[in-house]
Amino acid sequence: EIERCLKKVTEGVETFDDVWQKVHLAPNHNQKDRYEQELKKEIKKLQRLRDQIKVWMSSTEIKDKKQLQEARKNIEQKMEKFKIVERETKTKAYSKEGLGAGQKLDPLEKEKEECT
């Protein structure tokens, strides 16, 4: 059962990374919103798996907990990434943060502007 859970975590992390790329490469706002919803579903799946891992880690029956710790750490890193996306989408365009974000450009965006 643990092996199956770890396999699901690995698959979930890969799917999360794929959707993460799609969110940042989305050409328009509608697609970005759709990918964000997909990302939210994936993170919820990973969180459920994380809860199961926590239960196993607290159990005394399991001796080798290294794989479980790594899987949990990986899920928590993805949760942090998701927080970033969520913060970006909830930032209003004309708020102080939104206006300040226009000045901070992504390195790729900076190169595009320099080329044009």
N, C-alpha and C positions, 0 to 999 in steps of 0.2 A: 504494500500500500504506500509506503514511504517512497519507494522508487517511482511509482506511478505519479505521486505528487511532485517529486523533483522533476520528472519529465514534463509535467504540465507547467511547472514554473519556467523551465527552459523555453518551452514553446511560447508561453505567454510573454516572456521577456523579448523574444525575437519578434513576435507580432507587435508588441509595444514599440520596439525600435523602428519597425517598418512604418507604422502609423505616425510615429514621431516625425520621421522624415517627410511623410506626406503632408503633415500639418505645416511644416516650415516651407515646403515647396508649392503649396496650394496657390494657384494663380488668382483666385478671387475669394471674397469673404464667405460666400455660401459654401463652397467646398471646404474651406478651412473650418467652418462651424460643424460640418458633417464629420470631418476627420476628428475634431475635438470630442464629439459625442462618442465616436468609436474608441478613442483613446480613453475616455472615461469608463467605458464598459470594460476595457482591458485592465485598467488599474483596479477596478472593483473585483474582477476575477482574481487578480494577483493578491489583493488584500485578503480575500477569503482563504486563499492558499497560505498566506502568511499567518493567519489566525490558526490554521491547522498545524502549521510548523511550530508555532509557539506552544501549542498543547503538547506536541511530541517532545519539544525541548525540555519542558517541565517534567516530563515523565522520567521515572528512574529506570524503566525497562530498557531504554535505548542507551547504548554505551557510546557509540561513535556519533557525535553530534556535529562534527565539522561540516559535513555537507549541508546539514540543516541550517547551520549558522550562515554559511555562504549564500544559500538560497534566500534566506531572510534578509541578509544585507543587500543582496541584489535587488530584491523587491522594494526595499526601503529607498534605495537610490532612484529607482524608477518613480516612486512616489514623490520624491523631491523634484524630479524633472517635470512631473505632471503639475506640481504646484506652480512652477514657473509659467507653464502654458496657461494655466487657469488665471494667474495674476495678469498675464498679458491680455487675455481676452476680457477680463473684467475692468481693465483700466479704461476709463472714458477718454475719448479723444481730446477734449479740451480741459481736462484736469491738469494740475501742475505736473503730475507724473507723465501724463500723455504728451503734453507739450515738450517736456524735457526729453522724452524718449526719441522724439524726432531728431534731436541733435546727436544722440548716440547712434551711430550707424554700425551695422554689421560689417565686418571686413570685406565680405563679398559685395555688399551693397556699395561700399566705399569704392571698390575697384570698378564697379559698373559705372558709377558716377564719374570717376576720373576718365574712364574710356570715352564716355559720351561727351 
